[in-house]
Every structure is written in C-alpha cells, then in structure tokens.
Amino acid sequence: MPFTPQARNNRLIVKKRKDSYQEEFKLAEPACCTECGAVYIQGRWTWKEASEGCQQVLCPSCRRCSDRYPAGWIQITGNFFRRHAEEILSLVRNVETKEKTERPLERIMEISDRPSSVEITTTGVHVARRIGEALQRAYKGEFRFNYADGEPHIRIQWYRDA
C-alpha cells in the first residue's frame, strides 16, 4: 500500500501509560537510594558502587514498597502448589534474584500465604510476568495474565490441581 496523507490519519492514537513512580525528569547524577543502595547513573538504576557526593534519594521501587502500592500481583493456587510449595517458592525467589541483578527496580515486595493460595506482590510488571512464565514452563498448569487498561499494573494467575 503506497503512503498517502489519508492513510496517516487512520492510525489509532494510543496513550502512553502513566506511572507515578517513574521519574518524569532525570535525576542529578549520581543519585543513591537511601534504602536499598541502588545507584542512578547515566539515566538508569544499577547496582554499581556509589561514589562520594552522591545525591540521597528514594528509588521508585523503595517508594512503592513504603507506599505498599505494587505494580504486579501473582496468585498461585491449586493442590499441586500445596504439595510443592517450598519448591515453587524457591523458583519464584530464583527468578526474582536473576531479574533484580539486571533491573534493580524489579523486586518482590511481599509473599502472603492465604488458606487456599499464595499472593506475591512485585514492584514491577516485568518480574511478575517472568515469574508467571517460569511457573508455566516448569510446572505447566493454567497461566493467565491481565494488564489493566491504561495502567502500569499486571495480574497473574497460575493454577494447577494435579
């Protein structure tokens, strides 16, 4: 299809998701998180060593944790989980450790044990999705995820009965 000015007008305009925990402006570098020790250098949060004269701030992940406002929810249910809870939670923690080394803002906030399930909250959508995908790869079962419209949140459900 050749390019015409009319074809350009037919595009849908998709609004960018707004996340109040992401900085809208660049921080003065270097900046260090007072809670976790992550360092903001070259526009990214890393685990590099902090230098002297580092601006003391709270990183977006630590702000989410202190506000108790997660970006990801993972619900793990089923009889299979109850029989293999220790092994499954070990996998969850391993995925988080790997993700956190590459992306300091992607962390598990809390693991809550409920009578019929476990709910895990995360500071980012990427770690939540990767945990759900790892559960699906390792143990099969039913895996569903849902992004909220226009919101930077994700809900993951993983279920296996047998």
C-alpha positions in Angstrom: 0.0 0.0 0.0 1.6 3.3 -1.0 1.9 6.0 1.6 -0.7 8.7 1.3 -1.6 11.5 3.8 -5.0 10.0 4.2 -3.5 6.7 5.4 -1.7 8.5 8.1 -5.0 9.9 9.6 -6.3 6.4 10.1 -3.9 5.5 12.9 -5.1 4.9 16.4 -3.6 7.1 19.0 -2.6 5.1 21.9 -2.0 7.0 25.1 1.2 6.2 26.9 0.8 4.6 30.3 1.4 6.9 33.2 3.3 5.6 36.2 3.6 8.0 39.1 6.6 6.0 40.4 8.7 6.7 37.3 10.5 10.0 37.3 9.3 12.4 34.7 12.7 14.1 34.7 16.2 13.0 35.0 17.8 13.0 38.5 21.0 14.8 39.2 23.7 12.1 38.8 24.9 10.3 40.6 22.0 9.6 42.9 21.8 6.8 45.5 18.8 5.2 47.1 18.9 5.5 50.9 17.0 2.2 51.4 18.4 -0.4 49.0 21.7 1.2 47.8 20.9 1.3 44.1 22.7 4.0 42.2 21.3 6.2 39.4 23.9 6.6 36.7 23.6 7.5 33.0 19.8 7.6 33.3 19.5 4.1 34.8 19.3 2.5 38.2 22.1 0.0 38.7 23.9 -1.9 41.5 27.2 -0.2 40.9 29.3 1.2 43.7 28.2 4.6 44.9 30.7 7.5 44.6 31.2 10.3 47.0 28.9 13.3 46.7 26.0 11.0 45.7 22.6 12.7 46.0 20.5 10.8 48.5 17.0 9.9 47.2 14.5 7.1 47.4 14.3 4.9 44.3 10.9 4.1 42.7 11.0 0.6 44.0 11.6 1.6 47.6 8.9 4.3 47.2 6.4 1.6 46.0 7.4 -0.6 49.0 6.9 2.1 51.5 3.6 3.1 50.0 2.5 -0.6 49.8 1.4 0.0 46.2 2.5 -2.9 44.0 2.7 -3.0 40.2 2.3 -6.7 39.9 0.1 -9.3 41.7 0.7 -13.0 41.3 -1.8 -15.6 42.7 -0.7 -19.2 42.9 -3.4 -21.7 43.6 -4.2 -25.4 43.4 -3.5 -28.7 45.1 -0.2 -29.1 43.2 1.0 -25.9 44.8 0.2 -27.1 48.4 2.2 -30.3 47.8 5.2 -28.5 46.2 5.1 -25.1 47.9 8.7 -25.0 49.0 10.0 -25.9 45.6 7.7 -23.4 43.8 8.6 -20.6 46.1 12.2 -21.4 45.6 11.7 -21.0 41.8 9.9 -17.7 42.4 12.8 -16.3 44.5 15.4 -17.5 42.0 13.6 -15.7 39.2 13.4 -12.5 41.3 17.1 -12.8 42.1 18.1 -13.1 38.4 15.7 -10.2 37.4 16.9 -8.0 40.3 20.6 -8.3 39.3 19.7 -6.9 35.8 17.0 -4.5 36.8 17.2 -3.1 40.4 13.7 -1.7 40.3 12.1 -5.2 39.7 11.6 -6.9 43.1 9.2 -8.9 45.1 7.5 -6.8 47.7 5.7 -9.5 49.8 4.7 -13.1 49.7 1.4 -13.6 51.5 0.3 -17.1 52.4 -3.5 -17.4 52.3 -5.6 -20.5 53.2 -6.1 -21.6 49.6 -3.4 -19.7 47.7 -0.3 -17.6 47.9 -0.2 -14.0 46.7 3.0 -12.4 45.6 3.2 -8.6 45.0 6.0 -7.0 43.0 7.4 -3.6 42.3 7.4 -4.1 38.6 5.4 -5.7 35.8 8.4 -7.5 34.3 9.4 -9.5 37.3 5.7 -10.6 37.8 5.4 -11.7 34.2 8.7 -13.6 34.3 7.6 -15.4 37.5 4.4 -16.4 35.8 6.2 -17.6 32.7 8.7 -19.5 34.7 5.9 -21.3 36.6 4.3 -22.2 33.4 7.5 -23.5 31.8 8.5 -25.6 34.9 5.1 -26.9 36.0 2.6 -26.4 33.2 -0.8 -25.7 34.7 -3.1 -22.8 33.8 -1.4 -19.5 33.4 -3.3 -16.2 32.8 -2.2 -12.6 32.9 -4.1 -9.4 32.6 -2.8 -5.8 32.1 -5.1 -3.2 33.4 -6.2 -0.7 30.7 -4.1 2.4 30.7 -2.4 1.4 34.0 1.1 0.1 34.6 -0.1 -2.9 36.5 -0.3 -6.7 35.9 -2.3 -9.5 37.5 -1.0 -13.0 37.1 -2.9 -16.2 37.9 -1.3 -19.6 37.9 -3.2 -22.7 38.8 -2.6 -26.5 38.8 -4.7 -29.1 40.5 -3.0 -32.4 39.9 
